[in-house]
Amino acid sequence: MTKYQIPVEDVNEFRKALGFVLPQEGGYVNDPDDPGGETKWGISKRAYPNEDIKNLTPERACTIYATDYWDACGCDAIPFPLNVAVFDSAVNCGVGNAKAWLKDTPDVKAYLQKRKDYYIKIVNRNPTQVKYLKDWLRRIGDLQKFVDINQTPAS
């Protein structure tokens, strides 16, 4: 595997997932209230202490996303667009949470409710995080819209 080869089976679904996630994550941020610390495109210094976050290339970010989030959650084996919801949840809430929620609730609506509950718990434990709640909830709404638009009609 070359340095930047993307190890996913369905590159088109992964690209669609990135098309949702990257605009949500934005560019370089170093917010002292963010537990992830310095981040770029959602890749945090806390999770990747050996990465030069400020100078992170798009190719490197995509490789990290493919290996450590998409593949780690088994998104190739999850139907589209649910796999995008799982991938986005892994990026924003951690792979462990994303996989656990999927195991408990394979329905997208219930899955996203678990994610919403997760955010509420964060704010209840640490009120300084309330400043992120509006954007977190907007992101869930955007994700639900993405899923609805991309859902295959039942036959």
Rosetta silent file (secondary structure, phi, psi, omega in degrees, C-alpha in Angstrom):
SEQUENCE: MTKYQIPVEDVNEFRKALGFVLPQEGGYVNDPDDPGGETKWGISKRAYPNEDIKNLTPERACTIYATDYWDACGCDAIPFPLNVAVFDSAVNCGVGNAKAWLKDTPDVKAYLQKRKDYYIKIVNRNPTQVKYLKDWLRRIGDLQKFVDINQTPAS
SCORE:     score description
SCORE:     0.000 S_00000001
   1 L     0.000  130.718  178.331    0.000    0.000    0.000 S_00000001
   2 L   -71.979  169.784 -176.307    1.392    3.398   -0.955 S_00000001
   3 L   -53.967  -38.408 -175.264    1.669    6.180    1.565 S_00000001
   4 L  -116.959   18.004  179.296   -1.722    7.696    0.666 S_00000001
   5 L   -67.628  136.094  179.973   -3.673    4.748   -0.738 S_00000001
   6 L   -89.838  117.140 -173.656   -7.255    4.627    0.562 S_00000001
   7 L   -87.858   37.343  179.493   -7.954    1.085    1.866 S_00000001
   8 L  -100.996  153.931  179.332  -11.732    1.084    1.413 S_00000001
   9 L   -77.234  -49.514 -177.246  -13.723   -1.307   -0.753 S_00000001
  10 L  -106.234   90.409 -176.364  -16.354    1.117   -2.022 S_00000001
  11 H   -62.961  -34.129 -179.780  -14.526    4.327   -2.798 S_00000001
  12 H   -63.686  -43.416  177.552  -17.688    5.992   -4.132 S_00000001
  13 H   -66.378  -39.803  177.605  -19.538    5.540   -0.835 S_00000001
  14 H   -61.996  -41.613  178.349  -16.458    6.693    1.070 S_00000001
  15 H   -62.967  -41.864  177.456  -16.257    9.793   -1.141 S_00000001
  16 H   -61.983  -40.731  178.355  -19.923   10.558   -0.464 S_00000001
  17 H   -63.676  -44.120  176.869  -19.242   10.161    3.253 S_00000001
  18 H   -62.896  -36.591  177.909  -16.264   12.502    3.042 S_00000001
  19 H   -60.667  -28.639  175.050  -18.442   14.919    1.091 S_00000001
  20 H   -83.420  -48.320 -170.733  -20.694   15.083    4.128 S_00000001
  21 H   -69.667  -47.574 -172.752  -18.065   14.996    6.892 S_00000001
  22 H   -59.146  -44.831  176.474  -15.381   17.399    5.661 S_00000001
  23 H   -64.195  -30.697  178.009  -17.617   20.482    5.364 S_00000001
  24 H   -67.171  -38.472 -175.406  -19.022   19.683    8.820 S_00000001
  25 H   -80.124  -32.425  178.584  -15.553   19.507   10.339 S_00000001
  26 L    75.062 -168.754 -176.144  -14.125   22.579    8.649 S_00000001
  27 L   -91.405 -142.545 -175.415  -10.504   23.609    8.503 S_00000001
  28 E   -74.261  131.415  177.855   -7.897   24.356   11.136 S_00000001
  29 E  -141.461  140.443  174.198   -9.165   25.151   14.648 S_00000001
  30 L  -136.067   72.353 -177.217   -7.353   25.468   17.959 S_00000001
  31 L   -89.359  120.121 -178.741  -10.140   26.112   20.479 S_00000001
  32 L   -62.935  -20.674  178.233   -8.942   25.822   24.099 S_00000001
  33 L   -85.222  -12.019 -179.102  -12.414   24.582   25.165 S_00000001
  34 L   -81.188  120.762 -179.219  -12.380   21.719   22.653 S_00000001
  35 L   -60.581  -23.105  177.391  -11.243   18.505   24.385 S_00000001
  36 L   -75.806  -16.075 -178.381   -9.657   17.400   21.090 S_00000001
  37 L    72.398 -143.157  179.901   -7.443   20.459   21.134 S_00000001
  38 L   -60.338  129.370  179.613   -5.896   21.480   17.850 S_00000001
  39 E  -138.829  154.872  171.243   -7.852   20.030   14.900 S_00000001
  40 E  -145.801  124.223 -177.129   -7.924   20.199   11.120 S_00000001
  41 L    55.289   28.998  178.146  -10.746   18.581    9.127 S_00000001
  42 L    86.335   -3.290  176.781  -11.772   16.852   12.354 S_00000001
  43 E   -88.852  119.704 -172.856   -8.394   15.169   12.899 S_00000001
  44 E  -102.881  150.631  176.540   -7.317   16.134   16.412 S_00000001
  45 L   -64.046  -34.009  179.650   -3.907   16.489   18.007 S_00000001
  46 L   -62.417  -44.516 -179.287   -5.243   14.598   21.020 S_00000001
  47 L   -78.190  -28.007 -177.044   -6.088   11.548   18.911 S_00000001
  48 L  -130.133   71.492 -174.652   -3.025   11.913   16.659 S_00000001
  49 L   -63.171  -20.824 -178.953   -0.230   13.403   18.786 S_00000001
  50 L   -93.584    0.447  178.143    2.436   12.604   16.183 S_00000001
  51 L   -89.430  144.278  171.661    0.651   14.388   13.321 S_00000001
  52 L   -84.624   87.937 -171.768    1.481   17.952   12.293 S_00000001
  53 H   -60.403  -44.382 -177.017   -2.150   19.029   12.508 S_00000001
  54 H   -59.528  -34.236 -177.894   -1.658   22.577   11.261 S_00000001
  55 H  -106.896   19.239  179.884   -0.002   21.283    8.067 S_00000001
  56 L   -59.895  127.546  179.996   -2.125   18.143    7.651 S_00000001
  57 L   -83.242  155.785  175.738   -2.653   17.452    3.955 S_00000001
  58 H   -58.999  -38.030 -179.849   -6.032   16.466    2.542 S_00000001
  59 H   -62.755  -43.688  179.888   -4.512   13.168    1.366 S_00000001
  60 H   -66.766  -41.450  178.488   -3.254   12.312    4.835 S_00000001
  61 H   -60.869  -43.017  179.680   -6.581   13.266    6.421 S_00000001
  62 H   -64.238  -37.545  177.834   -8.430   11.001    3.947 S_00000001
  63 H   -65.487  -42.871  177.177   -6.089    8.115    4.731 S_00000001
  64 H   -61.518  -47.235  179.484   -6.680    8.562    8.464 S_00000001
  65 H   -59.927  -43.804 -178.090  -10.432    8.729    7.894 S_00000001
  66 H   -63.348  -50.341 -174.291  -10.401    5.637    5.681 S_00000001
  67 H   -75.910  -50.714 -169.031   -8.294    3.464    7.968 S_00000001
  68 H   -89.841  -10.483 -179.538   -9.149    4.638   11.458 S_00000001
  69 H  -124.884  -60.863 -178.378  -12.834    5.473   11.026 S_00000001
  70 H   -61.496  -57.457 -178.779  -14.435    3.986    7.867 S_00000001
  71 H   -67.149  -38.756 -178.535  -12.610    0.648    7.979 S_00000001
  72 L   -62.300  -28.777  178.730  -12.543    0.511   11.787 S_00000001
  73 L   -93.404   -3.309 -178.537  -16.364    0.682   11.822 S_00000001
  74 L    67.967   35.613 -174.159  -16.753   -1.804    8.970 S_00000001
  75 H   -63.762  -24.451  176.765  -18.599    0.791    6.886 S_00000001
  76 H   -64.162  -26.830 -177.892  -18.111   -1.185    3.662 S_00000001
  77 H   -93.105   -1.377 -179.325  -20.395   -3.868    5.139 S_00000001
  78 L  -101.633  134.759 -178.909  -23.077   -1.394    6.275 S_00000001
  79 L   -60.950  143.744  173.449  -25.752   -0.352    3.756 S_00000001
  80 L   -77.602  137.510    7.919  -25.545    3.128    2.283 S_00000001
  81 L   -97.646    5.874  176.875  -26.511    5.706    3.589 S_00000001
  82 H   -57.673  -35.406 -179.747  -26.485    4.243    7.132 S_00000001
  83 H   -62.263  -29.681  176.924  -22.731    3.750    6.717 S_00000001
  84 H   -69.424  -39.664  177.383  -22.352    7.519    6.316 S_00000001
  85 H   -63.539  -40.575  178.906  -24.185    8.080    9.615 S_00000001
  86 H   -66.898  -46.094  178.918  -21.911    5.540   11.319 S_00000001
  87 H   -59.028  -49.282 -179.962  -18.781    7.072    9.767 S_00000001
  88 H   -61.661  -38.800  177.982  -19.780   10.611   10.746 S_00000001
  89 H   -65.970  -38.793  177.796  -20.577    9.430   14.268 S_00000001
  90 H   -62.356  -43.138 -179.963  -17.182    7.729   14.511 S_00000001
  91 H   -63.959  -43.760 -172.771  -15.467   10.946   13.433 S_00000001
  92 H   -90.927  -25.463 -173.101  -17.420   13.146   15.828 S_00000001
  93 H  -125.976   -3.584 -179.615  -18.099   10.821   18.774 S_00000001
  94 L   102.929  144.146 -179.294  -15.505    8.053   18.545 S_00000001
  95 H   -60.854  -42.218 -179.291  -15.363    4.681   16.832 S_00000001
  96 H   -58.724  -45.668  177.717  -16.409    2.814   19.987 S_00000001
  97 H   -63.828  -46.439 -177.731  -19.605    4.831   20.338 S_00000001
  98 H   -58.498  -43.019 -179.918  -20.418    4.581   16.626 S_00000001
  99 H   -70.874  -40.783 -179.687  -20.074    0.795   16.666 S_00000001
 100 H   -64.376  -43.292  179.659  -21.967    0.343   19.942 S_00000001
 101 H   -63.305  -37.305  179.684  -24.893    2.478   18.754 S_00000001
 102 H   -67.163  -39.685  179.289  -25.076    0.463   15.531 S_00000001
 103 H   -62.553  -39.694 -178.670  -25.107   -2.809   17.439 S_00000001
 104 H   -79.354  -33.381 -171.951  -27.985   -1.558   19.600 S_00000001
 105 L  -145.176   93.516  178.347  -29.960    0.280   16.908 S_00000001
 106 L   -76.709   -1.847  176.373  -29.558   -0.461   13.196 S_00000001
 107 L   -85.548  130.293 -174.673  -32.385    2.024   12.467 S_00000001
 108 H   -59.868  -44.557 -177.408  -31.017    5.450   11.445 S_00000001
 109 H   -60.863  -47.264  178.635  -33.549    7.481   13.412 S_00000001
 110 H   -66.711  -36.839  178.444  -32.888    5.570   16.656 S_00000001
 111 H   -60.210  -48.335 -178.976  -29.157    5.619   15.926 S_00000001
 112 H   -69.292  -26.869  174.121  -29.131    9.403   15.623 S_00000001
 113 H   -65.720  -39.222  176.874  -31.224    9.691   18.802 S_00000001
 114 H   -61.641  -39.290  178.434  -28.462    7.836   20.663 S_00000001
 115 H   -65.338  -42.501  177.646  -25.992   10.335   19.275 S_00000001
 116 H   -60.779  -44.699  178.142  -28.186   13.240   20.411 S_00000001
 117 H   -59.540  -38.216  177.984  -28.423   11.692   23.892 S_00000001
 118 H   -59.557  -45.236  179.405  -24.621   11.398   23.903 S_00000001
 119 H   -63.950  -41.123  178.874  -24.258   15.146   23.267 S_00000001
 120 H   -61.674  -41.454  177.910  -26.742   15.980   26.014 S_00000001
 121 H   -62.370  -40.150  178.052  -24.719   13.844   28.448 S_00000001
 122 H   -58.781  -48.046 -178.170  -21.537   15.687   27.464 S_00000001
 123 H   -66.234  -38.592  178.415  -23.131   19.051   28.199 S_00000001
 124 H   -65.049  -36.249  178.997  -24.624   17.814   31.479 S_00000001
 125 H   -77.031  -32.776 -175.840  -21.198   16.574   32.625 S_00000001
 126 L  -140.944   91.173 -175.478  -19.316   19.632   31.395 S_00000001
 127 H   -58.184  -19.571  177.261  -21.397   22.806   30.932 S_00000001
 128 H   -64.256  -18.952 -178.636  -18.541   24.576   29.081 S_00000001
 129 H   -81.848   -5.126 -178.643  -19.416   22.303   26.140 S_00000001
 130 H   -59.855  -26.511 -179.217  -22.888   23.856   25.750 S_00000001
 131 H   -64.484  -18.131  179.105  -21.410   26.278   23.226 S_00000001
 132 H   -94.711  -14.806 -170.764  -21.054   23.329   20.807 S_00000001
 133 H   -59.240  -43.926 -179.020  -24.528   21.858   21.341 S_00000001
 134 H   -58.407  -45.615  179.940  -26.343   23.927   18.704 S_00000001
 135 H   -68.541  -37.804  177.321  -23.825   22.882   16.020 S_00000001
 136 H   -60.988  -45.356 -179.096  -23.872   19.245   17.150 S_00000001
 137 H   -69.021  -37.379  174.941  -27.662   19.149   16.889 S_00000001
 138 H   -61.463  -40.794  179.843  -27.587   20.952   13.526 S_00000001
 139 H   -62.778  -40.841  176.500  -25.117   18.334   12.310 S_00000001
 140 H   -62.267  -42.861  177.700  -27.479   15.531   13.333 S_00000001
 141 H   -61.627  -42.622  177.369  -30.270   17.306   11.448 S_00000001
 142 H   -63.485  -39.863  179.649  -28.044   17.660    8.374 S_00000001
 143 H   -65.999  -41.218  177.275  -27.105   14.004    8.628 S_00000001
 144 H   -62.028  -41.235  177.253  -30.760   12.958    8.848 S_00000001
 145 H   -62.744  -43.326  178.458  -31.478   15.028    5.720 S_00000001
 146 H   -58.929  -46.185  179.341  -28.525   13.398    3.932 S_00000001
 147 H   -62.687  -46.407 -179.206  -29.814    9.941    4.852 S_00000001
 148 H   -59.459  -43.950 -179.634  -33.380   10.806    3.811 S_00000001
 149 H   -64.986  -35.296 -173.549  -32.236   12.148    0.431 S_00000001
 150 H   -98.204    0.450 -179.835  -30.040    9.120   -0.231 S_00000001
 151 L   -68.600  132.373  176.078  -32.376    6.421    1.083 S_00000001
 152 L   -76.534  128.913  178.776  -33.317    3.838   -1.532 S_00000001
 153 L   -62.137  142.725  178.496  -37.104    3.547   -1.793 S_00000001
 154 L   -68.183  143.513  179.749  -38.462    0.182   -0.595 S_00000001
 155 L   -85.573    0.000    0.000  -39.592   -2.127   -3.369 S_00000001
